[in-house]
Amino acid sequence: MNDVGVRVVIQSRLSSSRLPGKALLSVAGTPMVALAAARAGNTGHPVVVATSTAPDDDLVADAARRSGARVVRGSLTDPLDRFVQATADLDERDVVVRLTADNVLPDGALITFLVDGLLGAGLAYARLGGDDPAVPYGVSAEAFTVAALREADRHSEDAADREHVTPRIRALHGDSRLDVPGLEPGWAGLRCTVDTYDDFVALGQLLADVEDPVAVTWQELCNRLMLVSPAPRPRQIRRPNLLDQGALVLGTVQLGAAYGAANTAGQPSAAEAEEILHAAAAAGITHLDTARGYGTSETRIGSALRRGLSERVGVITKVAPLDGLLDPAEDSATAARLAVRASVAESLRALGVDSVDALLLHRAGDWHRPGVREALADIRDTGTATAVGVSVGDPDELLAVLQDELCSYVQLPFNLLDRRWLDSRVQQALAARPEVVVTARSAYLQGLLVAPAPARWPDVDDDPASIRAAILSLVAELGRASAADLCLAYVLGQPWITSAVVGAETADQIRQTTTLAARSPLGSDETARVHETVGAGSETLVDPSRWRWSDEAR
């Protein structure tokens, strides 16, 4: 085993799509590519930086050479070939370690552990980190034999296989991930890769006071990372679903417009909106809910996604209502298909993404328009959206779309006053489609159920004073922290609900709501007690689209 050669090859280029030029950004006074190479070689492993022959990458090559690393250059679009060139002089049983220049924490000791694990188990391929939740994201490396690399080169014709270097190796030899010993529990969920400007700033803060950034161990840096960049809260997934959607979804209509009956703060500023979005990700919220019709919401989300949020949250958006289409025109199906595709294209442009987790129709009636279903099926089948579905307003709309197997996601209004969805027909239909993601909006009825009196109240027959009094009595009886806690626990206590959509006007509200969601939901006996104490709201009250306002309420 001792006569097996080891070579570290660091993949680097200047033309990063998310953070152009990041390989040359100065970290601890050193270009990032040079620091990555120096740390990888700090115990004596030979290091090669494999960059491209593009003129821009002359600077990468110069910085790498100044660090003492050897440089190999090849095709910008074929990193696999660069690895083959970088190891052309090695024996087939020698070992290659693959690193990338945007991950500077891996050091020589970590590389030795990985190589020893590969050779000790007689493997052709092994890795650590990556999708291991216990290891900080960015503490990662792959190791493989030169024979496996050359075999992959011979069999890799797909451009994606050649770009990502190891897919064919894993396909041929298996994907073996090593368990790293000595991990601290507080490291789980931490992030130390550099994909965005915010990542770069965070890495600079991590290394700012480190006496020797090259020699410091990766474990010491992880411990420091735990102090300067706390891990986000773990995701709370109460009901398994195809999107791994957690208990809370952040509704973002407030970020694009002044929204909500109890909203007194108006629309947040752009900076406040970004703070809210990052607070949601840090709090373990898995998804953001937006729409074409939510003003500047998609654009603001897109800005945050480009600043590091894209790897932490998914997006659900909605097609603009198709009310303006003529029907029945001869070309109504064509017009509807084009309108759906145009809305989706605008959403993707504003969000700055190629796909979303879910695409919904904003109006349930649009599902049944000629051409719409075909457009949605194509969007799902091409991977533009993982799930397609509908935002419904009443049980009849829900029952109609649940009959179509294409629909895998529904959003509906639900709160402790809204008993329409507990009807046996609805519950039977939902039970027959357990794979459908069901998100409930309006848990607080646009804030009416949790706002202190006097709040604006729509012109309906329901008495706000008696409703508030009943809610407050239940808060005390059931030992809940507040009216908001009770209302959210009621919704999340329904076994047919996947998630609750909640809005926020400040980052503090995000933190408060996620704290409430971490508490136990109501059990069946407590839910029954709610039904005994608080009567069902009228259809006019539980459906905000029917609200009318008296002059006094305005």
Disulfide bonds with the S-S distance in Angstrom:
none
